[in-house]
Amino acid sequence: MLTPRSTATRELVRLDGLWRFALESAVGEEPWTSALSTTREAPVPSSYNDLFVDADVHDHVGVVWYQRMVRVPRGWAGERVFVRLDSATHEGVVYVDDERVASHVGGYTPFEADITHLVSAGQEFRLTIGVDNRLTRHSIPPGNVETDGRGHRRQRYMHDFFNYGGLARSVWLYSAPVERIDDITIVTEVEGSTGIVRYDVATTALGDGAAVRVRVADADGRPVGESRGATGSVRIDDVRLWQPGAAYLYDLVAEVIRDGEVVDSYPLAVGVRTVEVRGNRFLINGEPFYFKGFGKHEDSPVRGKGHDDAYLVHDVDLMRWMGANSFRTSHYPYAEEVLDYADRQGIVVIDETAAVGLNLAIAAGYLGQTDIRTFGPESFGDPTRDAHAQHLRELIARDKNHPSVVMWSIANEPDARDQGARDYFAPLVALTRHLDPTRPITYANMILARPDTDRIADMFDVLSINRYYGWYQDTNDLAAAEVNLEEELRGWERAFGKPIVMSEFGADAVVGLHTVLDQPWSEDYQTALLQTYHRVIDRVDAVVGEHVWAFADFQAMPITQRVDGNKKGVFTRDRRPKGAVHALRARWTSMPA
Ligand code: GCB
């Protein structure tokens, strides 16, 4: 799905700002049929949970309503008019005046509706959006809602981060011509010093005399190639590659031309680069690449998961300053602005789905249960997998053209030891490879599935290993952690011969807490633990990357193990450095980029 852009043939209005806002309980039936009766306003983009001094909003489980008036620009007569939501977490329904125009399940991918038949250029309409934050056994991520004796709903889920809800990304109104470009798929190859940009342009039905043209210019605007037809390729002599840390983007413009006149035009930034796994190496442009960076969250005070360009720019600059070159979009697809920026900044991204928490064994382990089954008709069966497949389709459709995205991570910490894991994952692996044959795939493994008990790792290209030796295991015993981590990594290396990314490792640290004996929760222990992992990583040849968990402290599910959130950030939630930052910076800036 194309990101809305302003071009010579398309116009764009960003509908961000303050919208009327109400919980479902505060408004009557069919609230979209009139002005929402509320004095509350909520900003878009932002999660709503932390905005008000009201526990009912913070802990709300169910639907909330957003509403505003929108005027269609006068000049849009004769154009198609669309409303587009970059996300509605986790389920959205959209009304234009009294008409329902769209609904969508999945909290981190966009959707849109053609509303041309309901609106007129120059006139206003009432735009109402219902957003449901409930997670169920059949949603991605999964969860379940319990209702207590007083009728209060409680959302349970199997992931660590807080279940923020609302309109956390932008909402748009845009115009596009009737005969238009619907989608573009780009694949790049390199032959010697020539770059090849293969493209496939999908359009609405084009009348006689209309045709597709694709032009490519370099970053200075100089034309470097052109091709005609909906499918084709453009060859770029003396190509400048998109490189980690040294992004170079060509400007591709796809056009629909009728009788010599451009009737639609859509621009796309294209980075020419290749990605490949060979033996136990991860190659970008044929060269071994080493991932240095973080697992992150879209998370900040007050806004929750609301996209914020200031945090985006600041976070990427902090990473660059530390010598980091990459991050994983743990544990859901991030806002498109993030990937556009990564493309321009040369940051490498492992793009993860929202499939986090497909694991009943973790909680069962705490409770001492051993007979729990995660995958199967009783728990996560076909309906969950269908939702997971649909989410993968939407993720890849959205992100397939980003040069920064070098790998898909199709789940975080699923129960890979469960008997049903292979049946669950094999079709999803096949689907991912079908949708994108060019990128390696991975899943983030957790400690319950070891090299000899994991049932799915062989289907993936890269082993992403999340480990907490020295924290959840071997607590306060870094000597034991060092031995156990090394033994396990060598086990993965022997069993699979694939590249390994240490995709999570870390320790909670309360900023300002120092102990001479490196006690857990101190900044000193966090640093010492990371350094323990570094020693092991440097000894195991198959390790091709290290992503520290986590970049910054973040809000978490309210449980007794969390004190106002997860404190494994090496930055605080407001991005102040803990001591570990300096140790990481010293290490990463002394390694090759
Ligand atoms: C994990 C999860 C991550 C958690 C982290 C932790 O394994 O993948 O979402 O936040 O552990 O801190 O416990």
Residues whose N, C-alpha, C, O or C-beta is under 5 A from the ligand:
A	BS01	GCB	D160 N466 K568
